[in-house]
Amino acid sequence: MRIIHDDVFAPADAEITLRAPVPLGTPLKLAPYHGGLALHDGPTLVAEGASTRLVDDVPEPPAITSQRISRLL
């Protein structure tokens, strides 16, 4: 999600990097950070995130010929 204005979000690709264990049941602060956002637990940087563009660059699987299938059986 991408922040447009205050609490308004829009769908987008994001890269998130965890920098420390995320504390449970603790209020965390979200703030601008190096062109993205950072999540802090007091002075500790817990995570940082930025918008990115994910590329679906998966190669095609190799073709399996009937000859290869017969060798497997």
C-alpha positions as CSV (number, residue, x, y, z in Angstrom):
1,M,0.0,0.0,0.0
2,R,1.1,3.5,-0.6
3,I,0.2,6.5,1.5
4,I,-1.4,9.3,-0.5
5,H,-2.4,11.6,2.3
6,D,-2.4,10.9,6.0
7,D,-4.5,7.8,6.5
8,V,-5.5,7.3,2.8
9,F,-3.9,4.3,1.2
10,A,-3.8,3.1,-2.5
11,P,-2.5,-0.3,-3.8
12,A,1.2,-0.4,-4.9
13,D,4.1,-2.7,-4.9
14,A,6.4,-2.2,-1.9
15,E,9.8,-3.4,-0.6
16,I,9.9,-3.9,3.2
17,T,13.0,-4.6,5.1
18,L,12.8,-5.7,8.8
19,R,15.7,-4.2,10.8
20,A,14.7,-5.6,14.3
21,P,12.1,-7.9,15.8
22,V,8.6,-6.4,15.6
23,P,7.3,-5.9,19.2
24,L,3.8,-7.0,19.8
25,G,1.2,-5.0,21.7
26,T,3.4,-1.9,21.4
27,P,2.5,1.4,19.7
28,L,4.9,2.1,16.9
29,K,5.7,5.3,15.1
30,L,5.5,5.6,11.2
31,A,7.6,8.4,9.8
32,P,9.1,9.4,6.4
33,Y,12.6,7.9,5.8
34,H,14.9,8.2,2.8
35,G,12.1,8.6,0.3
36,G,10.0,5.9,1.9
37,L,8.7,5.1,5.4
38,A,10.2,3.8,8.6
39,L,8.6,2.1,11.5
40,H,10.1,2.9,14.9
41,D,9.8,1.5,18.4
42,G,11.2,4.5,20.3
43,P,14.7,5.0,18.9
44,T,14.9,1.5,17.4
45,L,14.3,1.3,13.6
46,V,12.1,-1.8,13.3
47,A,11.3,-1.7,9.5
48,E,11.7,0.5,6.5
49,G,9.7,0.4,3.3
50,A,9.6,2.1,-0.1
51,S,7.4,1.9,-3.2
52,T,8.9,-0.3,-5.9
53,R,7.9,-2.0,-9.1
54,L,7.9,-5.8,-8.9
55,V,8.9,-7.5,-12.2
56,D,7.4,-10.9,-13.0
57,D,10.4,-12.3,-14.9
58,V,10.0,-16.0,-14.4
59,P,11.4,-18.1,-17.2
60,E,9.3,-20.7,-19.0
61,P,9.8,-24.3,-17.6
62,P,11.7,-26.6,-19.9
63,A,9.7,-28.6,-22.4
64,I,9.2,-32.3,-21.5
65,T,9.2,-34.5,-24.6
66,S,7.4,-37.8,-24.7
67,Q,10.8,-39.4,-25.0
68,R,11.9,-37.9,-21.7
69,I,8.7,-38.9,-20.1
70,S,9.1,-42.5,-21.2
71,R,12.6,-42.6,-19.6
72,L,11.2,-41.4,-16.3
73,L,8.6,-44.1,-16.2
